[in-house]
Amino acid sequence: MKRFSTLSLMGLMSFVSDLFSCQGDRFEPLAARVRPKKVEDFFGQSHLLAPGEPLHDALCQGVLHSMILWGPPGVGKTSFANLLAQSGNACFISLSAVMSGVKEIKEAVGQAKMNQTSRQQQTVLFVDEVHRFNKSQQDAFLPYIENGTIVFVGATTENPSFSLNNALLSRARVYTLNKLTDDELIALLEKTITAQFGFNATGLAVLDEAVLALAKLADGDARRALNLLEILIQQAQASGSSKIGMAQVRELGLYNARSFDKGGDIFYEQISALHKSVRGSDPDAALYWYCRMLDGGCDPLYVARRVVRMASEDIGNADPKALTIALDAWQTMERLGSPEGELAIAQAVTYLAVAPKSNAVYTAFNQCRKAIADAPAFDVPAHLRNAPTQLLKSLGYGEEYRYAHDEPMAFAAGESYFPEQLDGARFYYPTDRGLEQKIGQKLEYLRELNCHADKKRYGSGTQEPES
């Protein structure tokens, strides 16, 4: 038997009337109307707001300090800032970095100074989307945070380490807020239904299946969950429906909008998870993150480009075929589009995940570039230079060069292709996995030939590169 919440018809009509009421010509949606008034009403963020946790104690004791609230949309950043101001009996001023500039910042600071001097009252200045302010705009807050004119609370969906100034970060503590779980969203929706509408056996039934569906559709976003509930209530009132169930949810034509912000933190977190899954030889996890990115609207060609990178960075010469498969998948996506191209990329992802792993080429490449950056620009040795003219030949270009194909096994034992100052340097150390095992064995054999050669270009040829 399904559990269900009920909404009396009188309560519903009263709620809808309230819902569309204007306060000073301002429509207030359900999500704003049900903001928590005390810490016990706050859903989610138990790691910060549970008894004994730092922000719980700060709220209960009314101790205010500047902070940055970092988290995805709809997790309670604005609601928490309101609670913080209420707990400290402080004035609350809200700015949006999308709509505001230095002028609005100065006006807010002016109001905060007035509150401080005439009312002896602190001011919580809440700045939503603070990462959208440029450096000079962020700097405008610094002296007023420093002298206590404002308690600064910034909200951001972007990583503060990259989007905010170090000077601002040093004056405000960063707190990370998480997406709400399905259980937390269900509890929020059920409490909202109960608090707003009351219960009556003959009233409108909101079935548990609908509440669960709304929680899943919201994907951790409390604001989205409440907005969806609001739409369903409006439709029920308009149609005179006696219940809200899965049929009514499906009629909304909604889809599960997974969290994915192209170019933002979630975007890079998911591609990082895909890359690490391939590197960790887990094809199932790699497929999961690949499909999550597609589900969120990621361009498959972006993934294809990153898969090519994985083939070189994490597999390299342990299985050179991996690079070919990755490039083929990219080309297939370009030529055929979706869904055929997406399947080809999935094939490449799984192949790379199960292929033998080696970062020897990647490491050698980085070490060689570092060695070049740290050393003088050595000239090309004369024996390696071409001599297309008589003048260049007279200067010794190409002199004593040994043509490998004329040597036994097409290998000029004892020859060197480095500048003399780097003779014997090594950057590439093949692993003992996949094809690189055979590559390593061959290189050791050739080095032995060099070591015992009768004729050597520079001498011992035993120099190792600096680490």
SEPATI-648901 format. One record per residue (C-alpha): x, y negated, z. Coordinates in steps of 0.2 Angstrom, whole numbers, plus 5000, padded with zeros to 4 digits. Example, Ala and Ser with C-alpha at 12.3 -4.5 7.8 and 13.67 -1.06 7.14 Angstrom:
2
east, north, up
5062, 5022, 5039
5068, 5005, 5036
END
This chain:
467
east, north, up
5000, 5000, 5000
5007, 4983, 4995
5009, 4970, 5008
5002, 4953, 5003
5001, 4935, 5010
4984, 4926, 5008
4980, 4908, 5005
4963, 4902, 5010
4953, 4893, 4996
4951, 4878, 5007
4969, 4878, 5011
4974, 4880, 4993
4963, 4865, 4988
4970, 4854, 5002
4987, 4859, 4997
4985, 4855, 4979
4978, 4839, 4983
4992, 4835, 4995
5004, 4842, 4982
5000, 4829, 4969
4998, 4815, 4981
5010, 4800, 4978
5020, 4792, 4992
5023, 4774, 4985
5021, 4780, 4967
5033, 4794, 4970
5028, 4812, 4967
5036, 4824, 4979
5038, 4842, 4973
5036, 4857, 4985
5054, 4859, 4987
5056, 4842, 4994
5041, 4843, 5005
5047, 4859, 5014
5064, 4853, 5018
5070, 4860, 5035
5067, 4848, 5050
5079, 4858, 5062
5093, 4870, 5060
5082, 4885, 5064
5071, 4881, 5048
5087, 4882, 5037
5088, 4898, 5026
5104, 4905, 5021
5122, 4899, 5026
5123, 4910, 5041
5142, 4909, 5040
5141, 4891, 5044
5124, 4889, 5053
5122, 4904, 5064
5124, 4901, 5083
5142, 4899, 5088
5147, 4894, 5070
5155, 4877, 5068
5141, 4867, 5059
5128, 4875, 5070
5136, 4867, 5085
5139, 4851, 5076
5120, 4849, 5072
5115, 4855, 5089
5126, 4842, 5098
5124, 4828, 5086
5143, 4827, 5082
5145, 4820, 5065
5161, 4821, 5054
5164, 4818, 5036
5163, 4834, 5025
5162, 4840, 5007
5148, 4853, 5004
5153, 4865, 4989
5141, 4877, 4982
5129, 4881, 4968
5113, 4872, 4965
5098, 4875, 4977
5108, 4881, 4992
5103, 4867, 5004
5117, 4854, 5002
5105, 4839, 5002
5094, 4847, 5016
5109, 4850, 5027
5115, 4832, 5025
5097, 4826, 5030
5098, 4837, 5045
5116, 4831, 5050
5109, 4813, 5050
5094, 4818, 5060
5104, 4827, 5073
5115, 4812, 5076
5101, 4799, 5075
5110, 4791, 5061
5104, 4781, 5046
5103, 4792, 5030
5108, 4784, 5013
5109, 4795, 4997
5118, 4791, 4981
5119, 4801, 4965
5136, 4800, 4956
5126, 4803, 4940
5116, 4787, 4942
5127, 4776, 4953
5143, 4766, 4952
5155, 4755, 4962
5140, 4742, 4964
5129, 4755, 4972
5144, 4761, 4983
5147, 4743, 4989
5128, 4740, 4993
5128, 4757, 5003
5143, 4752, 5013
5136, 4735, 5016
5120, 4743, 5023
5131, 4754, 5034
5141, 4740, 5041
5124, 4731, 5045
5118, 4747, 5054
5134, 4748, 5063
5134, 4730, 5070
5116, 4726, 5072
5109, 4743, 5077
5124, 4751, 5084
5119, 4766, 5073
5130, 4777, 5062
5127, 4780, 5044
5128, 4796, 5034
5131, 4792, 5016
5127, 4807, 5006
5134, 4807, 4988
5126, 4821, 4977
5137, 4827, 4962
5152, 4818, 4969
5164, 4827, 4957
5156, 4815, 4943
5164, 4800, 4951
5181, 4795, 4944
5197, 4792, 4954
5194, 4774, 4957
5176, 4777, 4962
5181, 4791, 4974
5194, 4779, 4981
5181, 4766, 4985
5175, 4777, 5000
5192, 4780, 5008
5194, 4764, 5019
5176, 4766, 5026
5178, 4784, 5030
5194, 4779, 5038
5187, 4766, 5049
5171, 4775, 5054
5159, 4764, 5044
5152, 4779, 5036
5151, 4798, 5039
5154, 4804, 5021
5145, 4819, 5015
5149, 4824, 4997
5140, 4838, 4988
5148, 4846, 4973
5145, 4862, 4962
5163, 4861, 4956
5179, 4866, 4965
5184, 4852, 4975
5203, 4856, 4973
5201, 4851, 4955
5187, 4838, 4955
5191, 4828, 4970
5205, 4817, 4975
5218, 4823, 4988
5215, 4807, 4998
5197, 4811, 4999
5199, 4829, 5003
5211, 4824, 5017
5198, 4814, 5026
5183, 4826, 5024
5182, 4845, 5029
5177, 4856, 5015
5163, 4869, 5018
5158, 4882, 5005
5139, 4886, 5004
5134, 4902, 4996
5119, 4907, 4985
5104, 4914, 4995
5101, 4932, 4995
5085, 4940, 4989
5080, 4943, 5007
5083, 4925, 5012
5073, 4919, 4997
5058, 4930, 5001
5058, 4924, 5019
5058, 4906, 5013
5044, 4909, 5001
5034, 4919, 5013
5036, 4905, 5027
5032, 4892, 5014
5016, 4901, 5009
5011, 4903, 5028
5015, 4886, 5034
5007, 4877, 5019
4992, 4887, 5016
4988, 4898, 5031
4980, 4915, 5030
4962, 4921, 5026
4957, 4938, 5020
4945, 4931, 5008
4958, 4919, 5001
4971, 4919, 4987
4982, 4934, 4988
5001, 4931, 4984
5007, 4949, 4982
5024, 4955, 4988
5028, 4960, 4970
5026, 4942, 4965
5036, 4935, 4979
5050, 4948, 4975
5050, 4943, 4957
5051, 4925, 4961
5066, 4928, 4972
5075, 4938, 4958
5071, 4925, 4945
5078, 4911, 4956
5095, 4920, 4957
5100, 4913, 4974
5093, 4895, 4970
5080, 4890, 4984
5074, 4875, 4974
5070, 4885, 4959
5061, 4898, 4969
5050, 4885, 4977
5047, 4876, 4960
5041, 4893, 4953
5029, 4896, 4967
5023, 4878, 4965
5019, 4882, 4946
5010, 4898, 4951
4999, 4889, 4964
4995, 4876, 4951
4990, 4889, 4938
4980, 4899, 4951
4970, 4883, 4956
4966, 4879, 4938
4960, 4896, 4933
4952, 4901, 4949
4962, 4916, 4951
4960, 4927, 4967
4978, 4933, 4967
4995, 4930, 4961
5005, 4946, 4955
5017, 4951, 4942
5005, 4948, 4928
5004, 4929, 4933
5023, 4929, 4935
5025, 4936, 4917
5013, 4924, 4910
5025, 4910, 4915
5036, 4917, 4901
5051, 4915, 4912
5068, 4924, 4911
5081, 4928, 4924
5092, 4913, 4922
5108, 4920, 4929
5121, 4908, 4936
5133, 4903, 4922
5140, 4886, 4919
5151, 4885, 4904
5167, 4876, 4909
5163, 4876, 4927
5168, 4887, 4942
5156, 4902, 4939
5162, 4902, 4921
5180, 4904, 4926
5176, 4916, 4940
5168, 4928, 4929
5181, 4928, 4915
5194, 4931, 4929
5184, 4945, 4935
5183, 4953, 4918
5202, 4951, 4915
5206, 4958, 4932
5194, 4973, 4929
5203, 4977, 4912
5220, 4975, 4921
5214, 4987, 4935
5209, 5000, 4922
5190, 4999, 4927
5180, 5000, 4911
5163, 5000, 4920
5167, 4984, 4930
5174, 4976, 4914
5158, 4980, 4905
5148, 4973, 4919
5157, 4956, 4919
5157, 4955, 4900
5138, 4958, 4900
5135, 4946, 4914
5144, 4932, 4904
5133, 4936, 4889
5118, 4936, 4899
5122, 4919, 4905
5124, 4912, 4888
5143, 4913, 4885
5149, 4912, 4867
5155, 4930, 4863
5169, 4922, 4853
5176, 4915, 4868
5177, 4932, 4876
5184, 4939, 4860
5199, 4927, 4861
5202, 4931, 4879
5202, 4950, 4875
5216, 4947, 4863
5226, 4938, 4877
5223, 4953, 4888
5230, 4965, 4875
5246, 4956, 4874
5248, 4951, 4893
5242, 4967, 4901
5245, 4981, 4888
5258, 4975, 4876
5270, 4988, 4869
5263, 5001, 4880
5249, 5003, 4867
5252, 4991, 4852
5236, 4997, 4845
5226, 4987, 4858
5230, 4971, 4850
5224, 4977, 4833
5208, 4983, 4841
5205, 4966, 4850
5208, 4957, 4834
5197, 4968, 4824
5183, 4965, 4837
5185, 4946, 4836
5184, 4947, 4817
5169, 4958, 4818
5160, 4946, 4829
5164, 4932, 4817
5158, 4941, 4801
5143, 4950, 4808
5137, 4940, 4823
5126, 4947, 4837
5122, 4960, 4842
5134, 4970, 4831
5149, 4959, 4835
5145, 4960, 4854
5146, 4979, 4853
5163, 4978, 4845
5169, 4967, 4859
5163, 4979, 4871
5172, 4993, 4862
5188, 4983, 4863
5185, 4979, 4882
5183, 4997, 4886
5198, 5002, 4876
5209, 4989, 4884
5203, 4995, 4901
5208, 5013, 4899
5224, 5009, 4889
5241, 5011, 4898
5246, 4995, 4906
5262, 4985, 4904
5266, 4966, 4907
5284, 4969, 4902
5282, 4958, 4886
5273, 4945, 4895
5286, 4944, 4909
5300, 4944, 4896
5292, 4930, 4887
5291, 4919, 4902
5308, 4923, 4908
5316, 4919, 4892
5307, 4902, 4891
5313, 4898, 4908
5331, 4903, 4904
5330, 4892, 4888
5323, 4877, 4899
5337, 4879, 4912
5352, 4881, 4900
5360, 4870, 4887
5354, 4872, 4869
5368, 4884, 4863
5372, 4883, 4844
5369, 4898, 4833
5385, 4909, 4832
5394, 4907, 4815
5392, 4925, 4811
5373, 4924, 4812
5372, 4908, 4800
5367, 4910, 4782
5380, 4904, 4769
5371, 4900, 4753
5385, 4888, 4747
5404, 4888, 4745
5405, 4874, 4758
5396, 4884, 4771
5406, 4899, 4768
5422, 4889, 4770
5416, 4884, 4787
5415, 4902, 4792
5396, 4904, 4791
5391, 4922, 4790
5409, 4928, 4792
5411, 4945, 4799
5392, 4948, 4800
5389, 4967, 4800
5374, 4972, 4789
5364, 4984, 4800
5358, 4995, 4786
5376, 4999, 4781
5380, 5005, 4798
5377, 5023, 4805
5359, 5025, 4810
5356, 5007, 4804
5363, 5001, 4820
5379, 4990, 4821
5386, 4996, 4838
5395, 4982, 4848
5387, 4968, 4838
5379, 4954, 4847
5365, 4942, 4842
5366, 4930, 4856
5377, 4914, 4858
5393, 4920, 4867
5387, 4912, 4883
5372, 4923, 4885
5380, 4939, 4878
5372, 4954, 4886
5357, 4945, 4893
5341, 4955, 4896
5323, 4949, 4897
5313, 4964, 4891
5312, 4979, 4903
5300, 4992, 4896
5289, 5002, 4908
5288, 5020, 4909
5270, 5020, 4903
5263, 5024, 4886
5274, 5020, 4871
5285, 5009, 4881
5292, 5024, 4889
5300, 5029, 4872
5305, 5011, 4868
5314, 5011, 4885
5323, 5027, 4881
5328, 5021, 4864
5335, 5004, 4871
5345, 5014, 4884
5353, 5025, 4870
5357, 5009, 4859
5365, 5001, 4875
5376, 5016, 4877
5382, 5015, 4859
5386, 4996, 4862
5395, 5001, 4878
5406, 5013, 4869
5408, 5004, 4853
5426, 5002, 4846
5422, 4985, 4840
5413, 4972, 4850
5408, 4955, 4845
5412, 4946, 4862
5420, 4959, 4873
5411, 4969, 4887
5393, 4963, 4883
5387, 4966, 4901
5381, 4949, 4906
5364, 4950, 4915
5351, 4935, 4914
5349, 4925, 4930
5333, 4929, 4939
END
